[in-house]
Amino acid sequence: MTFEPTPQCARRLDEGDPLRDFRERFALPRSAGGKPLAYLCGHSLGLMPLAARGIVMEELDDWAQLAVQGHEHAHRPWIPYHENLRDGLAALAGARPGEVVAMSSLTVNLHLLLAAFYRPGGRRRRILIEAGAFSSDRHAVASQIAWRGLDPRDALVELAPKEGADTIPEESVEAYLKEHGASVALVLWPGVQYRTGQAFDLGRIAQAAHRAGCIAGFDLAHAIGNVPLALHDIEADFAVWCSYKYLNAGPGAIGGCFVHERHDRPHLAGWWGHEPATRFRMGPEFRPATGAAGWQISNPPILSAAPLIASLALFGEAGLPRLRQKSVALTGYLEYLLGRLTPGAQLITPRAADARGCQLSVRITGPQGRGRRIFDALTAQGVIGDWREPDTIRLAPIPLYNTFAEVLRGAEALAQALRLEP
Ligand SMILES: *Cc1c(COP(=O)(O)O)cnc(C)c1O
């Protein structure tokens, strides 16, 4: 694919894009003045599939007209509602349908899975995460350690990039586990690191963890719907994710989790994880439903699950392999343009396509406050990315709804902002 920093090139790439029509099935945000924005922020909050509105309205109408009978007689009965999401999530996670369930929210699911899978004992008490992990994950892990009467200063290990590097090669994880694995109970690793955009070979991480006798759990907040996953085949023990980023299910949408089918272990329970046939006998004994469905705690939030049905249908139609192919080209174009147009902006995301997803992270150096001012100038020009303290702008072109023309607009706006802020 040949790239040029010109509108003609961007147009040619858009015209040759077999997925270009999917864009019209999303609500495309505009500025206060009504101008189209270049929305490159789907890594933070995905755009609304237009079909979401109809599905949410149907649930509201069913509630209005059927009230409690909606549990069984709604268009999509509410009791087995998670089944509407199962196959679509399994396809994206590379899982068997019984291994995934939409439920609760990301950090809560992380706690639930850590409660079951983090079993410190004797020397093996540590949890290994990446240095600079998303704050919520670090809070979850540190509090799980403390809650068990252990000291996070000892039992929480944060693996840092090598001196001067931003990313962590898989070899570093392998080397750490080879040397110190006997003290590690659980490895919690991101599919795609939220700040750097680095995508990991999760098969290698899982294998290294298992070879050292550790549990391999994954946070896929920035990976699901972004990069191909094969959780079943790589024998991941568990994984969690949210659905409002690449899965476009709306703010605070229902989260999800994966538990490999080989696991049948005690876990925290609630009535919605009970075997459905006998759940409403309300007996005192907990008999779990088979698979990940047995990990549900509460009856699901229908209104925050409904938009995910619309979004997963789009993923099903487009197919992740085709989306990924377009994503590699879109992000490749952004990388090319940043190299051509924005000398002085430092790309911290890996350059190899298989070591990243949609997102590129750009570090802005220079005097105090310069990065933030450049980011604000970008926003003022209608290019929406996001800012991560202390120095990073994140931009993510999304193959379901972004265009090559928007990528060009984003790069040109960044180039201009850099010129105006010496
Ligand atoms: C987005 C994100 C979260 C957010 O957690 P919620 O529980 O959904 O609020 C947590 N961890 C990671 C890695 C994320 O990317």
The ligand as a Tripos MOL2 file, in Angstrom:
@<TRIPOS>MOLECULE
LIG
   15    15     1     0     0
SMALL
NO_CHARGES

@<TRIPOS>ATOM
      1 C1        -10.9060    1.5670   30.6890 C.3       1 LIG1
      2 C2        -10.1520    0.7380   31.6560 C.ar      1 LIG1
      3 C3        -10.6410    0.5110   32.9520 C.ar      1 LIG1
      4 C4        -11.9210    1.1500   33.4480 C.3       1 LIG1
      5 O1        -12.5070    0.3710   34.4350 O.3       1 LIG1
      6 P1        -14.0800    0.4210   34.7380 P.3       1 LIG1
      7 O2        -14.2290   -0.5610   35.8070 O.co2     1 LIG1
      8 O3        -14.8030    0.0490   33.4590 O.co2     1 LIG1
      9 O4        -14.4300    1.8050   35.1390 O.co2     1 LIG1
     10 C5         -9.8870   -0.2940   33.7890 C.ar      1 LIG1
     11 N1         -8.7370   -0.8620   33.3760 N.ar      1 LIG1
     12 C6         -8.2530   -0.6700   32.1320 C.ar      1 LIG1
     13 C7         -6.9770   -1.3110   31.7210 C.3       1 LIG1
     14 C8         -8.9340    0.1560   31.2460 C.ar      1 LIG1
     15 O5         -8.4290    0.3650   30.0350 O.3       1 LIG1
@<TRIPOS>BOND
     1     1     2 1
     2     2     3 ar
     3     2    14 ar
     4     3     4 1
     5     3    10 ar
     6     4     5 1
     7     5     6 1
     8     6     7 2
     9     6     8 1
    10     6     9 1
    11    10    11 ar
    12    11    12 ar
    13    12    13 1
    14    12    14 ar
    15    14    15 1
@<TRIPOS>SUBSTRUCTURE
     1 LIG1         1 GROUP 0 **** ****
